[in-house]
Amino acid sequence: MSSVSFFKRQEEEAIRLSRMDSNMAISNQDVAGVAKYWMDDIIVISGEGGQYSGKAKLLKTWKEMFAGKPPLFERIPSAIVIGDSGILAWETGAWSYKTESFRGNYSAMWRKIDGVWLTQSELFVSLD
């Protein structure tokens, strides 16, 4: 295995572990645990097409979600691709609610900043 392949596998695993930790934070209703993987200027398009821009806006939205009927969902990556630069990555997979019948596909853009992978944008598409 080349050193480039080994490096990319390590980076893919780091993102995969971050996603698993983020999913666990959702199941624990831990907004800070989810938000620690967001860039300050994150952009999210939700499954029904809602648009959210910025970490502060998303924090408020997630706190409101957890205060009401908390959503329990997870994102399961099917592919993570590390860019040749080593600072950008693409993740794609499926998402589904554990408490509802909603499900779909998603993609995320990750950026490595100071050695840490953070989510810059996410797109969710509901397939119900």
Backbone as CSV, one residue per row, in Angstrom:
resi,resn,N_x,N_y,N_z,CA_x,CA_y,CA_z,C_x,C_y,C_z
1,MET,0.848,-1.170,0.000,0.000,0.000,0.000,0.894,1.235,0.000
2,SER,0.587,2.186,-0.856,1.396,3.396,-0.930,1.124,4.287,0.276
3,SER,2.032,5.212,0.518,1.859,6.124,1.652,0.652,7.038,1.435
4,VAL,0.342,7.373,0.174,-0.833,8.199,-0.126,-2.103,7.431,0.213
5,SER,-2.183,6.164,-0.176,-3.352,5.344,0.144,-3.517,5.191,1.646
6,PHE,-2.415,4.957,2.336,-2.476,4.811,3.789,-2.981,6.097,4.435
7,PHE,-2.454,7.242,3.973,-2.883,8.544,4.499,-4.373,8.747,4.259
8,LYS,-4.839,8.467,3.059,-6.257,8.668,2.739,-7.146,7.741,3.570
9,ARG,-6.717,6.519,3.782,-7.502,5.592,4.628,-7.593,6.107,6.060
10,GLN,-6.501,6.644,6.578,-6.521,7.215,7.926,-7.489,8.392,8.000
11,GLU,-7.469,9.241,6.990,-8.345,10.418,6.970,-9.815,10.002,6.830
12,GLU,-10.078,9.015,5.981,-11.445,8.488,5.844,-11.940,7.951,7.179
13,GLU,-11.099,7.228,7.875,-11.483,6.665,9.166,-11.744,7.764,10.188
14,ALA,-10.962,8.826,10.156,-11.174,9.948,11.077,-12.559,10.564,10.845
15,ILE,-12.955,10.731,9.590,-14.278,11.286,9.278,-15.366,10.304,9.686
16,ARG,-15.173,9.034,9.401,-16.155,8.002,9.770,-16.380,7.983,11.296
17,LEU,-15.306,8.077,12.062,-15.426,8.116,13.524,-16.117,9.398,13.997
18,SER,-15.833,10.511,13.334,-16.510,11.773,13.666,-18.000,11.659,13.403
19,ARG,-18.364,11.024,12.310,-19.782,10.843,11.986,-20.462,9.957,13.033
20,MET,-19.791,8.882,13.435,-20.356,8.005,14.466,-20.549,8.775,15.778
21,ASP,-19.583,9.597,16.137,-19.681,10.388,17.359,-20.820,11.407,17.246
22,SER,-20.966,12.014,16.096,-22.058,12.965,15.859,-23.410,12.268,15.982
23,ASN,-23.532,11.072,15.413,-24.773,10.296,15.540,-25.078,9.987,17.006
24,MET,-24.056,9.655,17.770,-24.244,9.372,19.191,-24.702,10.630,19.922
25,ALA,-24.140,11.771,19.566,-24.552,13.035,20.189,-26.025,13.320,19.897
26,ILE,-26.478,13.011,18.683,-27.894,13.197,18.352,-28.748,12.300,19.238
27,SER,-28.369,11.043,19.379,-29.173,10.122,20.190,-29.172,10.531,21.667
28,ASN,-28.128,11.256,22.101,-28.052,11.748,23.478,-28.612,13.161,23.631
29,GLN,-29.149,13.719,22.540,-29.682,15.089,22.519,-28.637,16.102,22.990
30,ASP,-27.426,15.903,22.544,-26.273,16.730,22.926,-25.932,17.672,21.768
31,VAL,-26.498,18.881,21.810,-26.299,19.839,20.722,-24.822,20.181,20.565
32,ALA,-24.125,20.417,21.659,-22.704,20.762,21.580,-21.896,19.626,20.956
33,GLY,-22.286,18.390,21.243,-21.598,17.239,20.668,-21.761,17.143,19.160
34,VAL,-22.923,17.554,18.667,-23.153,17.574,17.222,-22.406,18.757,16.603
35,ALA,-22.512,19.915,17.248,-21.970,21.166,16.701,-20.442,21.199,16.660
36,LYS,-19.785,20.371,17.446,-18.315,20.424,17.448,-17.717,20.014,16.108
37,TYR,-18.526,19.424,15.236,-18.045,19.030,13.910,-18.437,20.026,12.822
38,TRP,-19.017,21.162,13.184,-19.455,22.162,12.208,-18.457,23.302,12.098
39,MET,-18.228,23.763,10.876,-17.504,25.010,10.672,-18.432,26.155,11.060
40,ASP,-17.879,27.313,11.350,-18.702,28.466,11.732,-19.645,28.890,10.610
41,ASP,-19.220,28.693,9.363,-20.046,29.125,8.224,-20.745,27.950,7.526
42,ILE,-21.054,26.901,8.278,-21.711,25.717,7.721,-23.018,26.092,7.016
43,ILE,-23.309,25.363,5.960,-24.573,25.501,5.231,-25.220,24.129,5.179
44,VAL,-26.504,24.063,5.569,-27.242,22.802,5.565,-28.549,23.002,4.813
45,ILE,-28.842,22.065,3.936,-30.152,21.999,3.290,-30.789,20.717,3.787
46,SER,-31.907,20.883,4.494,-32.563,19.738,5.133,-33.358,18.920,4.128
47,GLY,-33.823,17.770,4.569,-34.517,16.816,3.704,-35.731,17.372,3.004
48,GLU,-36.421,18.321,3.637,-37.606,18.913,3.003,-37.268,20.199,2.264
49,GLY,-35.982,20.576,2.245,-35.541,21.735,1.476,-35.287,22.990,2.287
50,GLY,-35.413,22.931,3.625,-35.091,24.096,4.457,-33.616,24.415,4.358
51,GLN,-33.297,25.700,4.443,-31.908,26.135,4.313,-31.445,26.808,5.595
52,TYR,-30.280,26.401,6.066,-29.718,26.921,7.304,-28.276,27.330,7.046
53,SER,-27.941,28.545,7.417,-26.607,29.062,7.164,-25.984,29.566,8.453
54,GLY,-24.868,29.002,8.809,-24.121,29.447,9.973,-24.344,28.589,11.204
55,LYS,-23.271,28.398,11.951,-23.293,27.566,13.147,-24.254,28.119,14.200
56,ALA,-24.288,29.433,14.384,-25.171,30.036,15.389,-26.633,29.732,15.084
57,LYS,-27.025,29.850,13.821,-28.409,29.565,13.417,-28.737,28.087,13.640
58,LEU,-27.811,27.210,13.267,-28.037,25.773,13.450,-28.109,25.389,14.926
59,LEU,-27.278,25.992,15.746,-27.336,25.715,17.188,-28.724,26.045,17.735
60,LYS,-29.251,27.185,17.345,-30.588,27.598,17.793,-31.641,26.602,17.308
61,THR,-31.549,26.210,16.058,-32.506,25.275,15.475,-32.458,23.923,16.184
62,TRP,-31.255,23.406,16.422,-31.117,22.103,17.086,-31.607,22.164,18.528
63,LYS,-31.325,23.256,19.231,-31.818,23.392,20.606,-33.345,23.367,20.623
64,GLU,-33.968,24.038,19.655,-35.434,24.035,19.561,-35.952,22.635,19.242
65,MET,-35.273,21.923,18.351,-35.686,20.553,18.012,-35.622,19.651,19.235
66,PHE,-34.540,19.733,19.987,-34.382,18.873,21.153,-35.316,19.263,22.294
67,ALA,-35.750,20.525,22.336,-36.677,20.972,23.384,-38.089,20.441,23.141
68,GLY,-38.443,20.226,21.864,-39.763,19.707,21.525,-39.723,18.193,21.481
69,LYS,-40.277,17.659,20.430,-40.222,16.206,20.208,-38.887,15.915,19.527
70,PRO,-37.904,15.455,20.289,-36.561,15.331,19.736,-36.466,14.310,18.597
71,PRO,-35.827,14.707,17.519,-35.622,13.766,16.424,-34.500,12.793,16.762
72,LEU,-34.684,11.560,16.414,-33.620,10.583,16.556,-33.322,10.040,15.165
73,PHE,-32.240,10.516,14.601,-31.857,10.039,13.279,-30.360,9.818,13.241
74,GLU,-29.950,9.107,12.214,-28.521,8.875,12.044,-28.173,8.938,10.571
75,ARG,-26.912,9.231,10.327,-26.370,9.245,8.975,-25.351,8.121,8.878
76,ILE,-25.516,7.283,7.876,-24.633,6.140,7.677,-23.859,6.349,6.369
77,PRO,-22.569,6.634,6.459,-21.786,6.873,5.251,-21.642,5.613,4.395
78,SER,-21.785,5.777,3.096,-21.498,4.683,2.165,-20.167,4.919,1.458
79,ALA,-19.742,6.181,1.371,-18.458,6.508,0.749,-17.905,7.788,1.357
80,ILE,-16.603,7.791,1.568,-15.883,8.990,1.977,-14.674,9.082,1.063
81,VAL,-14.547,10.210,0.396,-13.456,10.401,-0.559,-12.619,11.592,-0.106
82,ILE,-11.342,11.363,0.095,-10.418,12.426,0.482,-9.825,13.027,-0.784
83,GLY,-9.889,14.338,-0.897,-9.324,15.015,-2.061,-7.811,14.922,-2.079
84,ASP,-7.253,15.100,-3.242,-5.803,15.006,-3.393,-5.062,16.015,-2.526
85,SER,-5.699,17.161,-2.239,-5.054,18.181,-1.406,-4.930,17.733,0.049
86,GLY,-5.782,16.765,0.453,-5.776,16.309,1.840,-6.531,17.224,2.785
87,ILE,-7.162,18.283,2.243,-7.906,19.198,3.120,-9.407,19.221,2.839
88,LEU,-9.839,18.611,1.747,-11.267,18.536,1.435,-11.674,17.078,1.310
89,ALA,-12.907,16.791,1.732,-13.418,15.430,1.614,-14.905,15.478,1.313
90,TRP,-15.375,14.430,0.648,-16.779,14.271,0.305,-17.275,12.996,0.966
91,GLU,-18.402,13.115,1.642,-19.048,11.973,2.287,-20.448,11.853,1.709
92,THR,-20.865,10.640,1.456,-22.232,10.415,1.000,-22.757,9.157,1.669
93,GLY,-24.075,9.107,1.807,-24.670,7.950,2.447,-26.171,8.090,2.584
94,ALA,-26.712,7.339,3.527,-28.156,7.337,3.777,-28.420,7.862,5.183
95,TRP,-29.551,8.535,5.333,-29.987,8.971,6.658,-31.386,8.431,6.893
96,SER,-31.706,8.205,8.149,-33.061,7.763,8.486,-33.361,8.112,9.929
97,TYR,-34.636,8.382,10.163,-35.117,8.624,11.517,-35.351,7.284,12.192
98,LYS,-35.063,7.229,13.472,-35.358,6.041,14.258,-36.753,6.144,14.866
99,THR,-37.265,7.379,14.961,-38.549,7.633,15.617,-39.664,7.984,14.639
100,GLU,-39.337,8.101,13.364,-40.304,8.458,12.315,-40.003,7.585,11.093
101,SER,-40.827,7.739,10.070,-40.610,6.938,8.860,-39.809,7.695,7.798
102,PHE,-39.232,8.838,8.138,-38.479,9.626,7.169,-37.108,9.010,6.933
103,ARG,-36.680,9.098,5.671,-35.374,8.561,5.284,-34.932,9.231,4.001
104,GLY,-33.687,9.047,3.644,-33.200,9.629,2.392,-31.708,9.457,2.243
105,ASN,-31.155,10.277,1.371,-29.718,10.278,1.107,-29.135,11.620,1.529
106,TYR,-27.832,11.641,1.732,-27.164,12.891,2.094,-25.768,12.907,1.505
107,SER,-25.237,14.102,1.428,-23.828,14.308,1.103,-23.307,15.402,2.015
108,ALA,-22.046,15.321,2.341,-21.414,16.325,3.189,-20.040,16.674,2.630
109,MET,-19.698,17.949,2.775,-18.363,18.427,2.433,-17.623,18.674,3.734
110,TRP,-16.471,18.061,3.872,-15.633,18.225,5.057,-14.387,19.019,4.671
111,ARG,-13.890,19.816,5.615,-12.659,20.577,5.416,-11.772,20.357,6.639
112,LYS,-10.505,20.066,6.381,-9.551,19.848,7.473,-8.911,21.184,7.839
113,ILE,-9.149,21.592,9.094,-8.622,22.863,9.587,-7.803,22.581,10.846
114,ASP,-6.539,22.976,10.805,-5.642,22.743,11.940,-5.670,21.285,12.396
115,GLY,-5.715,20.371,11.432,-5.657,18.947,11.725,-6.977,18.309,12.114
116,VAL,-8.082,19.074,12.087,-9.393,18.561,12.498,-10.366,18.651,11.326
117,TRP,-11.093,17.557,11.082,-12.104,17.537,10.028,-13.401,18.146,10.542
118,LEU,-13.906,19.161,9.823,-15.152,19.838,10.172,-16.080,19.847,8.958
119,THR,-17.363,19.823,9.228,-18.350,19.834,8.149,-18.577,21.260,7.673
120,GLN,-18.391,21.475,6.372,-18.618,22.797,5.781,-20.025,22.902,5.207
121,SER,-20.543,21.797,4.669,-21.903,21.829,4.139,-22.481,20.420,4.120
122,GLU,-23.820,20.384,4.198,-24.536,19.116,4.123,-25.800,19.328,3.298
123,LEU,-26.132,18.319,2.512,-27.352,18.313,1.721,-28.079,17.009,2.025
124,PHE,-29.309,17.136,2.503,-30.157,15.976,2.793,-31.304,15.971,1.798
125,VAL,-31.645,14.815,1.270,-32.775,14.683,0.369,-33.695,13.608,0.927
126,SER,-34.943,13.994,1.201,-35.926,13.045,1.703,-36.449,12.208,0.547
127,LEU,-36.529,10.909,0.752,-37.001,10.013,-0.307,-38.314,9.347,0.072
128,ASP,-39.096,9.993,0.916,-40.390,9.439,1.347,-41.498,9.900,0.421
